Amino acid sequence: MVKLFLSNRSIVQFLLPLVVLVYVVLNYFTNYYSYSEVANFGFWGNNIQFNPIASQIIASLFIIGNAVGINAVFNWNQFLERNSFMSSLLYIVLLSFYHSFYQLDGLLISHTFLIFCLHQLYFLRQNDDGRKSVFNAAFFGGLAATFHPPLIVLCPFLFFMIWNIRPFVFREILLCLIGFSVPLFYAGFYLIYTGTSIDLKLLKTTTNYDRQQFDFLVTSGIFLFSLLLSLVSIQAHIQKSSIRLKKMTRILWWFVLVGLIIGVVDFLLFNQIQRFSLIMIPFSFFLTFSFSHKTLSAVAIGLFYVTLTYSLVKFFL
């Protein structure tokens, strides 16, 4: 499987729906991730009811779309010398450990807008006019925050992401603030008009949190080891690459920091791990590098199969 997705054949992406289907079917028969009758969509409502089947189908479409989007950003920006489709598979496998994989909610939709935001940031160039891309990136970031309010903390980090590529330009910073605020303004107006409120607790189901937190601890160990391999691979790759690749990699680290902050707060306040799923977006980029390292690729492949196996076996434990 790894060799297929590391190849330069885009047709392998047609296997992604099959991979998603396997996880969905396993969860359907085991009810490992319990279905909630209501879903949280941030500013747009925290008690929205969805038909279980429709919710799963739409969620699966979002997941596949996000995976393809991540892979497109990865290849379009030439993170590696040749195209690779491993990042799309990694996103699906990593996200399968989170509740949003099995039910549509605002957190999953926010993933989509964060990918759009990242895509716009990568349009920025040192010496070109960046106003359009800055506004678009901030606008998508603001949209993500309307579906998942804790992402409001992304706004100040966007400044650092922009300054990582562009020099300080006051007009662009102003556009960033406006772009981020516009979706929040309309979403806030909708919130007041409907008389609803924001609920920061994501899950209201009978999901076994202890079991999923054990999964989180196990997978965190695997992810951490995989990330260490990736760091070695990234460092080796960056030394031979352009300055722009270094800047794009730093932007991913800012996304990791945002995800960690939101995830840790979620765990401390609500004893939930769902918001750590935000980190899976930059991890899908980072972990792909470990498969390109000549000496460490075998270890990376082994770790991937361990993760994949556990992601499937956990349904039967």
Buried (B, 14 or more C-beta within 10 A) or exposed (E): BBEEBBBEEEEBBEBBBEBBEBBBEBBBEEEBBBBBEBBBBBBBBBBBEBEEEEBBEBBBEBBBBBBBBBBBBBBEBBBBEEBBBBBBBBBBBBBBBBBBBBBBBBBBBBBBBBBBBBBBBBBBEEEEEBBEBBBBBBBBBBBBBBBBBBBBEBBEBBBEBBEBBBEEBEEBBEBBBBBBBBBBEBBBEBBEEEEBEBBBEBBBBEBEBEEBBEBBEBBBEBBEBBBEBBEBBBEBBBEEBEEBBEBBBEBBEBBBBBBBBBBEBBBEEBEBBBBBBBBBBBBBBBBBBBBBBEEBBEBBBEBBEBBBEBBBEBBEE
